Every structure is written in structure tokens, then in C-alpha cells.
């Protein structure tokens, strides 16, 4: 489970625009903007969240912690 802050941080760490994340994940720009505007666990469908998470992980992001215990990101090796 991810929180909105992790997704914002991951996108910024990769220096991706919202458009780049939308293109890579297959999720619309407006959905990503809405997700990033919030805090906590996003209110969105599991498949869309999984697509975003997968796109960021393939790009080298590792999600750490849990929503209740120090959620964050770590830059991993990029393929």
C-alpha cells in the first residue's frame, strides 16, 4: 500500500513530469494530479495504483515503510 506522498516523491526523484508518469503508467494526467494533491492512502482503483507503482519501480524506485510506519522511497538500481 502506498501513500500519495510516496508517489509525489518518487516522481520528483526521477525528475518526471506528470505527463511522463501518465504516459509510462497508462493512467490519465488528471487522475495522477488528483492523487498527488491528496495525502495518505489514495482513493483510487487498485489496478490504476498498481500501474503507477509498477512504472515507478521499473524506473528504479523502491517503496519502503508502510502507510502507518515511515512511508518513503529509495532510489534503486535502474535497469
C-alpha positions, 0 to 999 in steps of 0.5 A, a space after each residue: 500500500 502506498 501513500 500519495 506522498 510516496 508517489 509525489 516523491 518518487 516522481 520528483 526523484 526521477 525528475 518526471 513530469 506528470 505527463 511522463 508518469 501518465 504516459 509510462 503508467 497508462 493512467 490519465 494526467 488528471 487522475 495522477 494530479 488528483 492523487 498527488 494533491 491528496 495525502 495518505 492512502 489514495 482513493 483510487 482503483 487498485 489496478 490504476 495504483 498498481 500501474 503507477 507503482 509498477 512504472 515507478 519501480 521499473 524506473 528504479 524506485 523502491 517503496 519502503 515503510 508502510 502507510 502507518 510506519 515511515 512511508 518513503 522511497 529509495 532510489 534503486 538500481 535502474 535497469 
